[in-house]
Amino acid sequence: MKLVFSPIMSWPVTLLIAAALGLVIWWSYRPKLKRLSPLRSRLLLSLRVASLLVFLLMMLRPSLEFTSSETEGMTLIIAGDSSRSMETPDGLGSQSRRQALLNTLNENQKTLDELSEKVTILRYDFDETLVERDTLELLTIGEQTAVGASLEELLQETGNERVVGVLLMTDGAQRAFAPLNIDPRTIALRYGEQRIPIHPVPFGGTGQSENALDLVVEELFVDPIAFEKTTIPVTIRLRALGAAGRKVRVKLLVEDRRARAPGDVGTMGIPLITGDDRPVKEVTINSSNEVKTIDLSFTPQMTGEFKLRVEAEPLSKEVKTVNNTRETIITVQKGGIRVAYLHSIPPEAKFILKVGGTEQIQIDSNLMYLGVLQNRNRIPADWFEPNRFDVYMIGDIPADLLTDKQMAALATRVSKDGAGLMMLGGLRSFGPGGYAGTPLEKLLPVVMKEAEKSDGRVAPDLHYFQDMKMRPTPRGRSHYLMRLDNSRNPAEIWTKLPPLQKANKLEARHALVEVLAESENRAPLLFAHEFGRARVLAFAGDTTWLWHLNGFQQEHTRFWQQVILWLSRKEFDSDSSVWARVDPRNFRQGQRVPITFGARKDRGEPLADAKFQVTVKTPDGQEFSPPLQGIGGERRLEVTDTNQPGDYWIKVEATRDGQPVGPTAWTRFLIDAGDPELDNPAADYQLLEEIAKLSGGSMIPPGDLDDYLKQLQNERLPNLELTEIHKTSLWDNSYVMMMFVLFLSSEWFLRKKSGLV
């Protein structure tokens, strides 16, 4: 314990002030005190000096300082894969991968025990969850292998530890569904930034023999929202094992729903070929373990929900054919969405406008001039009339380019009529553009201040000026806006897109705002909010055109289409009074399936007092009604009995005051017949190599683990001396203030009684 001071000014200045105040008291008091009795004069002088001393105490700010210290060592993490793919018996003597993992640890147990004297060793099992264990056992029950999500959770759990490394003992193949399908490469980069190396210890074979003939449709990519009489691209990823030199025929089948009632599955057939449609393609396999990307297409001729199936025709002598197909469901809508886009000259507008120009989405563009040409700006008078546009988008333009009347009319279109609103980033948007204090401030989901307004010049505290890789947040991974493909790992495509150049520094306006996208450094980039009938977005970037120029035209188009569909509430074709939706449409056996449903009035407002009856029809024709959740205009339920593969139909009926609200709503989802853990259990050493490289680690074959542990044992691992300092203030409390007031008040009262006031 020691006494420390923290004067509000430097010591010389503080002492000089104290001396000056003392002299003032001495010279000002001496003449006045001569008329008083010695006792009263001493008392007055003592009170004034006491007040001065208390004042000096507050200027010096003394405190008692207590220190404590402790030593913190390093931690080694062992993470063992406990998913079902680790049951694969491809080790020595046909032992399973998990058994090989445990044998490796047992063989190195002596070295681990010696190492534990200087390093804390933590052991975890991971599959779809992460569980800390005292010891790892022969346990392989995990239905998914969520490598990325487990590494992310591990980083959070050990955030306060000084980690010397992570031994990732696995076959390396990520097999996970949303929202657990986080790209392990992205998380490995964060480990590298924190100087925590990941050392994969691989188990399992990377392929099958030439005689193990198998065609596997691993992924099916198609936009879940399509438009009538518009060509729809469908992409599949086909893995061919043991088929070198063989030709494989792949075909696209579409459900025929003519004369089919809801709840009945239609027949599947090759769709009518129009224009450049390619529903069938034949490819040649060049190696014994080859992955081919195959592009197909078709043109839907009517609206509704339809099932798609891609099928690789079985080869002769191919035994396992259940994994030759993959199915999903798409919604085909009519078009007619009208978008008003106010923008300046930068290139972002040029590429966003490419999304329009079809029967489905019409974008009316209005170029806004800046500077000396500003007087040439003209916004058509009817742009803000009711029902003129479904969505309004504002690019990098200042608020001054809109009149007060136009700004108020736009705010009314959004808040009262339910039109969608989006603002893009730039030097002249949001706060720097002067939107704080306007009618749009209360609508946009981000914080804006009038002091942020600028004239288009760079404001370093309001913008990021580095490249920013955009990625979904945990909430965004399952959101419609961020799903750029329909794979089992929809977040993976974001790791491939070029980074944004610069972005606005924005923060959510309140807790109900959803942040759907962020940078790798967790700077928020895309904000979404719904209130009443309105949907609004704030996007900190304005350089997605770089995606288009770097070969990601399809992803760029799909992102902006989904933005427009979401803002206009057309993402699920939900114009009906009663609606129901499932997103995504494909699930594995036994997985919980969330269903959202509700009812609305004629103008689209949620109907909070409706009563619902929900019926689930299983693939074998059985029906049941699961318990409902939520209140108000949007309800939820979870279907948990999903052990049968096939089509599950959802029927939603709504009543109000005993009368039907509208037509019955139908939707459905699919339970895949395949087993992602065992359909293709090949180990993925390439992914493990990438994880090691990105994190600063290295691959360690199981036989070399002893060398790594001994090297770690011989290293001079630094211990960290942690010193914790606690301070107890002696001046910043109510007692000191009360003393100061008491001395001054008493001195003034005594002076008044003595006739000196």
N, C-alpha and C positions, 0 to 999 in steps of 0.2 A: 504494500500500500504506500502511495506517495501523494503529496499535494502538488497539483499542477494548476497553472494559470493559463488562460487564453484571452488576453486583453483584446478589446474591440479595435484598438489601434496598436501601433508599435509601442514597446516599453518606454522609450524616451518621450514620445508624445503624451502617453498616458500619465507619466510622472510629472511632466511639465504642466498638464492640466490640473493635476492634484495640487501642485505647489501654487499655481495661480489662484485656484479657488481658496486655498488656505490663507494666502496673503490678503485676498479680497475680504474674507471673513474677519481677519485680524484687524485690518485697517478700517473697515467700515463699522465694526462693532465697538472698538475702544472708546471713541468719543461718547457714544450713546450709553455705554455701561457705567460711565463715571458717576452718573446721576442716581444710580441704583445702589442698593445695599450690596455688600460683597457676596452674600449668599445667593441673592437673586441674579447678580451679574454672572457668577460662576455657573449657575444653573442654565441660564440662557445660552452662554457660550458653549457649555457642554452639549446641550441639545442640538445646536447648530453644527458643532463638530461631529456629533454622532450621525446627524443626517448626511454630512459630507462623507464620513467613513462608509456608511451603507451605500451611498452613491458610487464611491470608489470600488466597493466590493462588487457591484454589478458591472462596473467597467472592466475589472480584472477577471471576472468570471472564473472563480476558483472551483475546483472539483477534486474529489478523492478518486484516484485511479488504482484499480485492482487488476492484476494480471494473473493468468493461468495458462499453462502450456501442456500439450500432449503430442505424442509422436504418432504419425499416420504412415503406414506402410503401403505396399502395392498390392493389387488384386489381380488374379488370373481367373478368367471365366471359362468354364467348360460347358458348351451347349450341345446336347445330344438330340438328334432327330428321333422322335418317337412316333412318327406317322406310319401308316400301314404299308407304305412302299418299302419300309425297312424290314418287312417280313420276307422279302425276296431272297430265296436261297441261292445266291450266286457267288458265295465266298468259298474259301478252301474247304473241301470236304462237304460241300453243299450247305454250309452254315449260313444263317441269315445275316443280313447286313447289320442288324441290331446286335446279334450275338458277336459278330466280328468287332463291332464298336466296343462292347463290354470287355471282350478278350484283350483288346488293345489297352484299355484302361487298366485291367488287372495286371497285364505284363509290365506296366509302368507304375504300379502302385507304390513300390518302394521309393522310386525317384520322386513321385508326387508327395509322399509322406515327408521326405527330406526337404523338398521345396517348400512345403507348408510351414516350415519353421521360420521362413523369412518372407513368404508371400501368402496372403489370404486366398484360398481357392474356393470359388463358388461354383456349384453345379446346377444346371438347369436342363429340363426336358422341354422340347418344343415340338408342336405340330400346328394346330390352329390356335393354341394357347401356349403361354410360357409359364412353367411351374418350377420353382426352386426345389431341389432335392438334396437330401443329405448324401445319398448315393444313387447312382443310376441303375435301374433294374431292367429286366427283359420285358419291356412293356411297349407294345406297338398297337395302339388303339386309335391314333389320330386319323380323322377322316380327311384332313387337308395338311399340306406342307406349306405353311405361311412363313417362308424364310424372311421376306422383307418386313412383315409385321412383327415377327418375333425379334428381329434385330432392333427394330425401332423401340419396342417395349423394353428390351434389355437395356438400351441406351438410357431410357427414362428411369428405369429402376436403379441403375448403378450410377446415376448422375453425380452423386457425392463421393464415389469411389475413385481412387487413382488406379486405373486399369492398365496393366502392362500388356495385355493382349487378350484376344478371344479365340478359343479353339472351337471352331464350328465343325462338329462331327456329323456328317450327313451325306446323302447321295447327291445333294445339290439341286435336285429338280424341284422347282416351285410349282405346287399344284394347289391353288387357292382361289376361292370365289370372292367377289366383292362383299364387304369392304376390306377383306384381308389380303387382297392381291396387290400389295404395295411392292413396287419394283425394288428388289434388293440392292441394285446398283446405286439408286438414289440414297438409300440409307448408308451404304458403304462409303459414299462420298462424305457424309456427315461424320462417320467414324474417322476418316482420314483427316478432316478438318480439326478434330479434337485429338489427333495423334494417338488414336487407339487402333492398332493393327488387328485385322481379322485374319487368322490362320486357318483356312479350311483343311480338314482332315477327311479325305473322300473315301467313300465305301460304295461298292456295287459296280456292276458292269455298265458300259456306256452304250451297248447295243445288243443285238441278237445275232445268232449265226446265220449263215447263208440259207440254211434249211428252214429257219423260222420265218416263214412267209407271212407278212401281215401288212395291211393297209389301214392307216389310222387317220381319220379326219380330225385333226387336233383343234382347229379353230374355224369359226364361221363368222365373217364380218359382213354386216349389212345394216344400213340405217333403219332403226325401228319405226321411223315415221317416213312414209313415202307419199307420192302424189299420183293421182289418177292419170294414166296415159303419159307417164314420164319414165324414161329408162332408169331402172334401178340396178346399180352395180352390186354384185355379190362376190366376195373374195373368200377363198378357203385356203387353209394351210394343211397340206397332205404330207404325212410321213409314210414313206414306203420302205419296209424292211425286207431284205432278202429278195427283192424284185428287180435286180439289175438286168437291164436289157429288155424288160417287159413293157408293154403298152398298157396304160390304165385309162379307162373311160370314166369321166366324171360328169354327172348330170345334176341339173337343178329341177326339183319338183315343186309345184305350187298347188295348194289346196283349192279344189273346186267347191265353192260354197253355194252354187246355184241349187235352189230347191232344198237347201239344208236348213233346218231350224236351229236356233241357238241351243247349244248343249250337245249337238251331234257333230262328229268329226267328218269332214268332207273327204272325198277321194283325192289322192295325190297323183298329179300327172305333169308331164312336160308342158309348160305354158305355150300359148299361141306366140309364134315368132313374128315380130314386126320389126321393120327397119334393120338395125345392126344388132339385134338381140343375139346372145350366145348362151343358151341354156345348157348346151352340151359341149364338152371339149375332151380331146384325147391327148395324153401326154406320154412321153417315153421316160422311163426311169433309168438313170445312168449309173447309180451305185447301189450297194447293198443296204445303205442307211442314208436315205436322201429325203430332204424336206423340200417340197415344191409349193410355191404360191400360185394359185390358179384363179383367174378372173372369169366370172360368168356374169350374165345380165338377163333381165327380162323387163317387160313393160306391163304393169297391171292395168286392166281394162275397167275395173269397178272399185268402188270404195268399200271399206270394211276391214275387219281383222282376218288375216290369212296366215296359215302355217306354211313355212318354207322348209324344204329338206334338201340337203346336198348329199349325194351318194356316190361313193367310189365303187363301181361294179366289182364284185369279188373276183379274184383270180383263181384259176384252177389250182387245186390243192391248198387253198387258203382255208385254214381251219376256223380261226376266230374272225367273225364278220360283224359282231355287234358294234364294233367301233368304226365300221366303214361309213356310217351315216352320222349326221348331226342336224338337229332341227331347231327352229326358233319361230317366233311370231312377229309379224309386222302389221302396222296400221296404215292403211291407204286412205288418204284424205282428199277432199276437194281443195282447190287453191283459193285465191282471192284475198290474201292478206295484203293490206296497203300500208306502206311505210313512208313516213316523211323524214328526210335526212338533211339536216342543216350542217354544213361542213365548210372548211377552208381548203386551201390548195394541197396540203401534204398528201403523200401517196396512199395513205390508209384508205381514204375515201374511194379512190380508183378501184381498189380490189374488193371493197365491200359492195360496191355497186354491181360487181359481176354476179353477186348472189341473186339479184333481182332480174327483171326482164323476162320472167316466165309467167305462166298462168297461175302459178301457186303464190309467188311473192312478187309484188310490184313495189319498187323503191322509187319514189319521187325525190329527186335530188335538187337542192338549192345551194349553189355556191355562194358563200358569203365573202365579200372582199374586205380587206383590212387596210388601214392607213389612209393614204390620199384617195383611194378608190372607194372608200367606205360609203360615200353618198350614192353609189350605184346599186346598193343592195335593195332588193325588192322581194318581199315574201308575199306570195299570192294571198289575197284577202280571205279566201275560203279555206285556208290550211287548218284553221283552228275551229272550224264549224263541227257540230256533232256528227258522228258517223263518217267523217271525211277520211280519217286515217285510223288504223288499229294500233300503230306503234309510232312513236316519235324518237328519233335518235339525234343527239347533239354532239358534234365533233369539237375540234379545237377552235372554238370561237368565243369571244367575250360576251358577257351578258348585255353590254351596251348596244349590241347589234339588234336586239329585240326591243321593241317599244314596251312601255308599261302595260299597254292594252294587250299586246300579243303575249307577254309573259303571263298575265292574269288569265287569258283565255286558254293557254297551254296548261296551266295549273288546274283549271277547271276540267279540261278534257281528261286529265289523269285522275284527279281526286274524285270527281263526280261521275264521269262517264266510264272510267275503267280502262282508258287507253294505256298502253305500255310506254315506259319512258326509260331511255338509257343515255348516259353521258359518258363520252370517251375521254381519255387523258390528253394532256398537252399543256403547253405553257399558258394557254388562255382559257382553260376550263376549270371547273370547281372554284375553290377559293381564289386562286390567281386570276381567274376570269371575271371576278366580281359577282359571283352568284350568291354569296352570302347576303342576306337581307332582301333577296328577291322572293317571289312566291314559290320558286322551285326549291329553295333551301329546305323547307319542311318536307318536301317529297323525296329528295335524294337521300340515300342511306348513309352518307358520310358527313363528317364534321367539316364545316366551312366557317371561316372568320372574315369579317370585313377588312381586318388589317392585312390579310394575305393578298389583297388585290394588287396586281402589277400591270404594267403596260406591255406584257409579252417578253420582258427581259428575264434572264435566268435568275431564279430565286433558289439558291443552294439548299435552304432549309425546307423547301416545299417539293423537291424533286430528287429522284435517284438518277444518277448520271452514269451508271454502269450497266452492263448487260445483265438481264434478269431472266433466268429460266423459269417459265411458268409451269406450275404443277398443281394438281387438285389438293385441297386440304382434306383432312379426314372426313369432314362433312361433304366436301365436294366430290369425293370418289364415287358416291352413290347417287349424285344429283344428275338429273337429265342433261343439264347444260354442259357438263364436263365429260360426258361419255362420247368420245370421238370414234370408238369402235365397239363392237359387241363381243369382244373376246372375253375369256375368263379373267383377263388382267387388263381392264380398260384403262388403267392409269399408266400402263407401260408406254403408250404412244406419246405421252407428254414428254418423256425423257428424250425422245428423238427429235422433237421440234426445235428449231433454232430459238435462241433466247430473244426476248424483247429488248429493244434499245431504249433505255431510259423509261421512267414511269413517274407518276405523281405519288407523293407521300400522302396516303390517306388513312383514316381510321374510322371504324364503324361508329355510327351515330348513337346507337343504343344496343342493348343486349339482344334484341329480336332480329337484328340484321345478321344474315348468314354470310360468312366469308367463304367463298367457294374455291378460290384460287390464291396462291401465294408464290413467292419466289423461293429459291433454295435456302435463302437466309430468313425465311418466314415473314417477309414483308408482304402484307396483304395487297392483292391485286384486283380481285373481282368481288363485289359486294351485291347481295340480292336481298330484296325485301318485298313482302306482300302486305297490303293493307286494304281492306274492303275488296273491291273488284280490281284494284290496280296492282300492277307489278312493276318494279323499278330495278334498274341495274346501274352500278357505277363501276367503270372499268378504268384502272389506273394507266393502262397502256394505250398506244395507238400505232404499234408497228407489227401487227399480225401479218401484214403484207409480206414480211420476210419469210413466213411459212410458205406462202404461195410461190415465191421466187426460188425456194430451195427444195422443190419437188414434193411439197405437201399441199398441193392444190385441193385434194379431196378433203383433207382434215380442215383446211381453212374454210372451205365452203360449208362443211357440215357444222363447224362451230358457229358461224354467223347465221346459218339457217336455224339452228337450235336456239340461238339468242332471240331471233325474231318470233319463232314459234312459241317459245316460253313467254315472252313479253305479251303476246297476243292471246295467251291461254289456248293455243291450238296444239300443244305438244301431245295431247292425248285425245284430240278430236272431241272435246268435252262440251259440245253445244247442247246436249240433251239435258232435260231437267234433272234426271237421275243419272249418275255416272259412277264408274268403278274403274280402277286401274291397278296394274301390277308392273313394277319396274325394278330389276330387269325381268325378262320373261322366262329365263332358263334357270333351273335350280337342280341341285344334286339330291339324291334320295335321302330322306330323313331331315333335310334342311327346313328351317322355319321360313315360311313365305309370307311377307307382309302385304296386306291388301288395304288400299285406301279407297274410300267411297263417300258419296254425299249427295245432296240435293240442292237445287238452286231455283231462284225465282226466274220469271221471264227475262228480267234485265241482267241476270247473272249473279245477283247477290246470294250468298249462302243462306240456306233455309235451316235455321237453327232448331226449329221445333218439330222437324219431321221424325217419324218413327220408321225404323228399317227392319226388314227381314232379309237375312243373307243366307243363301243356300250354296253349299259346295258339292259339286258332282265329281266323283272320283273316276279314274279310267275304267273301273269295272262296273260303273253305273250306280254305285251306292251314293246316297245323299245324306248330308248332315249340316247342322247350323252351328258354327263356332261362336263363342262369346264375343260381343262387340266391345270396343274400347273407344274412349274419347267422347267429347260432347260437342254441341254446336253443329255447324254446317259441314264439317269434315270428320269422318269417323274412320276407325282403323280396326283391323283384326289380324290375327296370325293363324295361318293354317299350319298345323303341326303334324298332322297325320299324312305324311308325304312319302311313304315307303314304296308305293307302287310307281313305276315309271309310266309316263304317258301324259295325256291331256287332262287337266283339272279345270272345270268350268265354274265360274262364280256368277251367281244370279243375285241381283240386288233389287228389292222392291221397296218403295217408299210410300208412306201415307201421311196425310195431315188431316186431323179432325175426322178420321175414318175414311177419307177419300184418297184415291191414288193421286200422287203428285205428278206422275208422268209415266212414260213407257218404262218397262223393266229394263234395267241395264245388265249387260252381259260382258264378261271378259274371261280370259283364261291364261294359264301359265303351263309350262312344260316341266316335267321331272325327267331328266336325262337318264337313259338306261345304263349308260357307261359308268365305270368306276374310275375317277381321275387318278386315284392312287395306284391302281393296279392295271389299268388298260395299257399303259405304256410306262412301265416302271424303270426305264433306262435312266441311269445316273447322268447328271449334267455337269461334267467337269469344266466345260467352257464357262458356265456361269460362275462356278467357284473360282476360277482363275481371274475373272473380272472383279469379283468381290474382293479378292486378295489384293489385286493391283490397285483398285480405287481406294482401299483403306490403308495402303502402305504395308500390307502383310505379305505372306507367301504361302503357297500350297505346301502342306507337310504330309507326305505319304505315311500311312499308319506305321510302317516299319521304321520311320525316321523320327517318330515322336519322342523317343528316349533321348536322341541327340538334342532336340530342341529344349526339352525340359532341363537337361544337364547344362546346356549353354545358359539357360535362364538362371539356373542355380549358381553358376559361376560368375554371373554378371554382378557388378556392383550396383545394386538397385538402391536409389536414394530414398531415404526416409524423409518425410516432410515434418518439420517441427511447426506445429500450429500453436500460435500464441493468441489467446483471446483476452481482449482488454475490456473491462467494465468500468464505467465512470459514474460516479454519484455527484451530481451537481450540488454545490453549496450556495448558489445564488439564485438559480432559476426556480423559485418556489414562492408560495403565497406568504410564508413567514417573513422573508426578507422584504417583500413589498409592504406587508403590514408594519414592520419596524420602521421603514422609511416614512410611511404616511404618519405613523404615531409620533415620531420625533419631530417632523415638520409641523404637524398640527399642534403638538404641545408647545413647541417653541413660539408659534404664531399666537396661540392663546395667551401665553405668559407675557409676550411683548405687548399684546393688546391690553392686558390687565395693568401693565406697567406704564401705559400711555405712550408707547413707542410706535403705535400703529395709528 
